[in-house]
Amino acid sequence: MDETDIRQLLAAGQPREAFDRIVERFQEKIFHLALSMTRDSSTACDMAQEALLRVWKALPAYNGSASLSTWIYTITRNVCLTELRRAARRSAVSLDAPESAGTLETLAAPNSLEAAAGMDIEAVLAHLPENYQRVLRLFYLEQKSYEETAALLGLPLGTVKTFLFRARKELARLAAQSLSTPTLTTH
């Protein structure tokens, strides 16, 4: 994605036009990043709006030292992390709560490649630790590089690589376990 036109608009003193282009190009990606972090579409929508508001307020201070997309994703990440911390302080979740239900048995046991392709990615990711989920979502689903993933999550590059390695290992274990479990059909 070429960010040159947005930088030119900023340099020309046209922040409103630059912001309009930012919204046009990044709104969906901001929402998906927020959704990957909050796992709730309503909260993600609120966080995306908050992130765009902060981008607008901070736009005059943008100095170009980081790519525009990295700068925007960092703002979004920080907005989401702040909300997640607030939510964690507000409530404790019971292990008996419905949203906590659904352990490994929710993984479909694919009998063929077609069934495996149809697996629900969110259901599979739900069985991984949160830090693995975030890294996998950014690296594979958002197609960010190692460096971009590290910058967006505020983690060292080595930690991102370690989390990806461990997450892939855990996914392989889950897949092997689901393949070895026979599928029950009822008529």
C-alpha positions in Angstrom: 0.0 0.0 0.0 1.4 3.3 -1.0 1.2 6.0 1.7 2.9 8.7 -0.4 -0.4 10.5 -1.2 -1.3 10.7 2.5 2.1 12.0 3.4 1.9 14.6 0.6 -1.5 15.8 1.9 -0.1 16.2 5.4 2.9 18.1 4.0 0.6 20.3 2.1 -1.3 21.2 5.3 -4.4 19.2 4.4 -5.0 17.0 7.4 -8.7 16.6 6.8 -8.1 15.1 3.3 -5.3 13.0 4.6 -7.5 11.7 7.4 -10.3 10.9 4.9 -7.8 8.8 2.9 -6.6 7.1 6.1 -10.2 6.1 7.0 -10.8 4.9 3.5 -7.7 2.7 3.5 -7.3 1.6 7.1 -10.8 1.5 8.6 -11.4 -2.2 7.9 -7.9 -3.2 8.9 -8.2 -1.3 12.2 -11.5 -3.1 12.9 -10.0 -6.5 12.2 -7.0 -5.8 14.5 -9.4 -4.6 17.2 -11.5 -7.7 16.6 -8.5 -10.0 16.9 -7.6 -8.5 20.2 -11.1 -8.1 21.8 -12.9 -11.0 20.1 -16.1 -9.1 20.3 -17.5 -7.3 17.2 -19.3 -4.6 19.2 -16.3 -3.8 21.3 -14.0 -4.0 18.2 -16.3 -1.4 16.5 -16.0 0.9 19.5 -12.2 0.4 19.7 -11.8 1.1 16.0 -13.8 4.3 16.3 -11.7 5.3 19.3 -8.5 4.5 17.5 -9.6 6.6 14.5 -10.4 9.5 16.8 -6.9 9.2 18.3 -5.3 9.1 14.9 -7.2 12.2 14.0 -6.1 14.0 17.1 -2.5 12.8 16.7 -2.2 13.4 13.0 -0.5 16.8 13.2 2.2 15.2 15.4 2.9 12.4 12.9 6.5 12.8 11.9 7.0 10.0 9.5 9.6 8.1 11.5 7.5 5.0 11.3 5.4 3.9 8.4 1.9 5.3 8.5 0.3 1.8 8.8 2.6 0.8 11.8 1.8 4.1 13.5 -2.0 3.6 13.0 -1.8 -0.1 14.1 0.2 0.9 17.2 -2.5 3.4 18.2 -5.1 0.8 17.6 -3.2 -1.8 19.7 -2.8 0.6 22.5 -6.5 1.6 22.5 -7.4 -2.1 22.6 -4.9 -3.0 25.3 -6.2 -0.2 27.5 -9.8 -1.4 27.1 -8.8 -5.0 27.8 -7.1 -3.9 31.0 -10.2 -1.9 32.0 -12.5 -4.8 31.3 -10.3 -7.2 33.3 -10.5 -4.9 36.3 -14.2 -4.5 36.0 -15.1 -8.2 36.0 -13.9 -11.6 36.7 -15.1 -14.5 34.4 -16.4 -17.7 35.9 -15.2 -20.9 34.5 -18.8 -22.0 34.4 -19.8 -19.1 32.2 -21.2 -20.0 28.8 -18.4 -18.2 26.9 -15.9 -20.4 28.8 -17.6 -23.5 27.6 -16.4 -25.3 24.6 -13.1 -27.0 25.1 -11.3 -29.3 22.6 -14.4 -31.2 21.8 -15.6 -28.2 19.8 -12.9 -28.9 17.3 -14.3 -30.7 14.4 -12.7 -34.0 13.6 -12.2 -33.7 9.9 -12.4 -36.9 7.9 -11.1 -35.4 4.7 -9.2 -32.4 3.4 -12.5 -30.7 2.5 -13.7 -31.0 6.1 -10.4 -29.6 7.4 -10.6 -26.6 5.0 -14.1 -25.9 6.4 -12.9 -25.8 10.1 -13.8 -22.7 12.0 -10.6 -20.8 12.5 -11.9 -18.8 15.5 -12.9 -22.1 17.2 -9.5 -23.5 16.6 -7.7 -20.3 17.8 -9.9 -20.2 20.9 -8.0 -23.2 22.2 -4.7 -21.4 22.2 -3.3 -18.9 24.8 -4.2 -15.3 24.0 -0.6 -14.3 23.2 -0.4 -17.1 20.6 -3.8 -16.1 19.1 -2.7 -12.4 18.6 0.6 -13.4 16.9 -1.1 -15.9 14.6 -3.9 -13.5 13.7 -1.4 -10.7 12.8 1.2 -12.9 11.0 -1.1 -15.3 9.1 -4.6 -13.6 8.9 -3.4 -10.0 8.6 -0.3 -11.1 6.7 2.1 -8.9 8.7 5.8 -9.6 8.7 7.7 -10.7 11.8 8.9 -7.2 12.4 5.4 -5.6 11.9 3.9 -8.2 14.2 6.5 -7.5 16.9 6.0 -3.7 16.5 2.2 -4.0 16.6 2.2 -6.1 19.8 5.1 -4.3 21.4 7.1 -7.6 21.7 10.7 -8.4 20.9 11.2 -10.1 17.5 12.5 -13.2 19.1 9.4 -13.5 21.3 7.2 -13.2 18.2 9.1 -16.1 16.5 8.9 -18.2 19.7 5.2 -17.6 20.0 4.7 -18.5 16.3 6.7 -21.7 16.7 4.9 -22.8 19.9 1.5 -21.9 18.4 2.1 -24.0 15.3 3.3 -26.8 17.5 0.1 -26.6 19.6 -2.0 -26.4 16.5 -0.4 -29.5 15.1 -1.0 -31.3 18.4 -4.7 -30.2 18.3 -5.0 -31.3 14.7 -3.4 -34.7 15.5 -5.7 -35.1 18.4 -8.8 -34.2 16.4 -7.8 -36.5 13.6 -7.4 -39.4 16.0 -10.8 -38.9 17.6 -13.5 -40.7 15.6 -16.4 -38.6 14.4 -19.7 -39.6 15.8 -22.8 -39.4 13.7 -26.3 -39.9 14.8 -29.3 -40.7 12.7 
